[in-house]
Structure formats: structure tokens, C-alpha cells
Amino acid sequence: MSLSPELEAQILRYYHVEKWRIGTIAGQLHVHHGTVRRVLRRAGVPPPSRPARPSKADPYLPFVRETLERFPTLTASRVYAMVRERGYRGSPDHFRHIVAMQRPQRSAEAYLRLTTLRGEIGQVDWGHFGHVQVGRARRPLMAFVLVLAWSRQIFLQFFFDARMESFLRGHIAAFGAWSGLPRILLYDNLKSAVLERQGDAIRFHPTLLEFAGHYRYEPRPVAVARGNEKGRVERAIRYVRDSFFAARTYADLDDLNAQAIAWCNGQAADRTCPAARELRVREAFTQEQTQLLPLPDNPFVADEIVAVKIAKTPYARFDLNDYSVPHTHVQRMVTVRATPHRVRIVDGLAVISDHPRSYDRGAQIEDPDHIATLVAHKRRAREHRGVNRLSCAAPASKELLVRAATRGSNLGSITLGLLRLLDRFGATELQAAIEDALMHGAPHHHSVRIALERRREARQAPPPVAIDLPDHVRAKDTFVQPHRLDTYDTLTEYRNDH
């Protein structure tokens, strides 16, 4: 609790002038006696001397001091367990106070103010700004922040993830907005930058090293537990939270990034430059921009590249959503190349699909041509299967379809009609009816149906009942060629002779 200057002055006056005791001051001013002692201690008043009373912990104090000197961060509960094993029987609460009094205090470390040259150093970091609901997907909102160490010029861009591709896209956008880049970029121990660190031995991410080589800058990690080395980007993120993002409304990610660019070039650039108080950040950046490294002729390609296996359905799964591909690529491996706004699917060197990117969850992004082509292909396949079935069950159907095609009839409807008649009357009756229709010069399924009904009435048979049979049962209902009966006469003559 912080005390007002008036209350501290009262405590000092009552102690020095009125000679009140600490307990009296605490009781009359309604504060804790420890608070009174703290005020007096800050004012240089030595604590009142008290006669030392023997304590159960006195024999163990040398052991406690020695242990804490060797292990300064050892917890009081662990020290208490150690002295309990050595015979101490005091309470843990009082012993915790003893450990706090005996623990060596770390001396405060002084830091030098870091000064940089113009265009020399930039600092990079991610900032987490909660989550955003996109359709059925809940995605993290991550802010890429890059700040120039001398002018304090800020670049800000938001992403729905903190992947390496988004990390590099933030760099590329910042370099493009500034028309240059600093010679050194400082990184915290980000997973996007540092894969492994053992003391001073650092293993950078190989993609980041390739990126740094392309733009000819030096990636440099800050020391462990040295937040002052990247304090400018951390202050910039705090400034973004308080001055930009607080109470901010936006329609989508593109709208938020457009507002971020306007803020960086407006309000953020109008603040005073700490390195040159007489300048605004925008004026300091104008001076620093001339010292930045030039951009290479071609930008670095930061597309997300993922190998995907197309299953039985013509869709490629990428980032929680399905994107359509031509049906000719099912059961094959393809490559997805994604930007923040487009998803391209590549087979070798050929681009087979190009879709707008969706950040929803479980959505199907389809090209109408892909679906229409698949439907037409399946329809032709069904017609082909139907013709094969008719040919096996009733061979005369081939001739009927040829004559119908000569007349310009719809072969699809004729094939479907004959298949229905096959299911109702069977293969033998259908073969005879087709032959009858061909003999009368009427190659159409309606003529075949009339012939079937005429044959049924001649047999005085009841109308057939349509039964929906499985395909494997229908396949057995094929036309059977009648056997010649004169072979039986030969058998009869053989028996009479013997």
C-alpha cells in the first residue's frame, strides 16, 4: 500500500517531536505497525533495540545461512524440511519468517542506456491480442511488431497465427512500407527464430537464416533474461495495446490491418522521438530512412507449402477447410501453396485449382466447374453401366439403341426406360419384346413396354410387381440362350436302337 506524503509527514512528526511510540502512532493513525517502521526506516531512523530472546531456531541459523548462500532460491518449505530432519521442532510459519530474514538479498543491477546508430538496429516480437471467432473457427489474433531502435518508427500487422510464414510476411511488409531495412534485427527467444539455445550457443531456424541472407541483414538474438536489450519493441507492443487496440472495432482482418497502417503513419508517428526530443518520430524516421539497407530486386517468397493427399472425394484439406480439385486428381498427392488471401493447388508445375482462402472451420470452397465436370462424368458413367447391363441381359437392345440414335431419339431416357422394364419383366421377356418392337420398326422403350404388356395378357399373367433388387442380384438376371431340342431326339433314337 502506498502512503500519501501527508501521512508519512505525520508519522515522522509524532515520532520525533511528540515522542510517540510506534504502537501509539499505528493505533492513532489506523495503520499497521510494520508500515510505521517502514516509514521510519526510509527516513534513516534505526530500529529500536530489543533484548535478544533465545529461540529454538538459534542452533540452526548457521546451517540455514550456509544453505541459502549456496542455494539462494531454495524455498522456505524445503529448508524447513531439512532442519526438521536435523531436530528442529518449531512451527513452519515462524520458520518461514526466519528464512526470509536470513536469505541473502540480490543487489540491484544498474543498466546503461543503449544508444544506436541510425538505420543500424530493429527489434522484432509477437504480441498476443486474444482470440477472434471466424465462422465456426476460433483463431488467435497475433500482432507482428517491428520497431526501428533510433527513430522508434513502428510497423504493425495482425495475423491469425504465429507460424514462420506469417513471421516472414510481417518482415516483408515492413521492409516494403519503409523501402529498406536495418542492418541488424534483434529477436527474443522466439520459436520462429531460435530452434535451440545452450548458453551462448544458438541454432537459428534455417528458413530465417535463408530469409536474412536474401535481404542481407544480421539476425541477432538478445541475451537470456535481458529484457532491456529489446525494451523498445516491448514498449511498442504496450503502446499498441493502450493507444491502438483498446476499444477498437473492425470488420475483418483486412480492415484491422488497414487501420493499423493508418495508426502507424498517423498517431504513432506524431509522438516525440526519445533519441532526439526536438523531433517527432516521423521526422526522425525520414532521417533514418536514408541509412537503411536497400531492398533486393525480388522479394522473398513466403507462401505456405504443404503436401496433401487427395482422398476419394475431390477435395484438398488445408487449414481446417476443404478446397475442390478436378476429379481426375483423386487418390493422388498434390501441393498446396497458400498466401493470406489465396490457396493454389499444384500438381507438378500445373496449377489445378485457385481459390480464395477461408479462415472458417469445416467449410467447402468449391469451383463450380469442378463440380459440374464431376456430375457430367458420373452421369456418363451411369449411362455406360446401364448400356452394358442391357447388352448382357438383352442382346437385341444394342440394335434398338443404334436405330434410335439414327432417328435422333434421346438415348439416355430410352436406356433408363429399358432398365426399368428389365427390372419388372426379366431378361427373357425383355429380349422377346425388343425383337417384336424391332420387327414392327418402333425402336423405342414405349414400343417395348406395349409388346411386354401384350405378351403378359396373352399368357393371362398378373401385372408384375416392381422390386428394388440389389445390383449383384440384378447382374444375375441375364439373357439365357435356349438349348436346341433336336439333340434330345438323338438320345431317344440311341435308346431305341439298344
Buried (B, 14 or more C-beta within 10 A) or exposed (E): EEBEEEBBEBBBEBBEEEEBEBEBBBEEBEBEBEBBBBBBEEEEBEEEEEEEEEEBBEEBBEBBEEBBEEEEEBEBEEBBEBBBEEEBEBEEEEBBEBBEEBBEEEEEEEEEEEEBEBBBBBBBBBBEBEEBEBBEBEBEBBBBBBBBBBBBBBBBBBBBBBBBBBBBBBBBBBBEBBEBBBBBBBBBEBEBBBEEEEEEEBEBBEBBEEBBEBBEBEBBBBEEEEEBBBBBBBBBBEBBEEEBBEEEEBEEBEEBBEBBBEBBBEEBBEBEBBBBEEBBBBBBBEBBBEBBBEBEEEEBEBBBEBEBEBEEEBBBBBBBBBBBBBBEBBEEEBBBBBBBEEBBBBBEEEEBBEBEBBBBBEBEBBBEEBEEBBEEEEEEEEBEEBBEBBBBBBBBBEEBBEBBEEEEBEBEEBBBBBBEBBBBBBBBBBBBBBBBBBEEEBBBBEBBBBBBEEBBEEEEEEEBEEEEEEEEEBEEBBBEEEEEEEEEEEEEEEEEEE
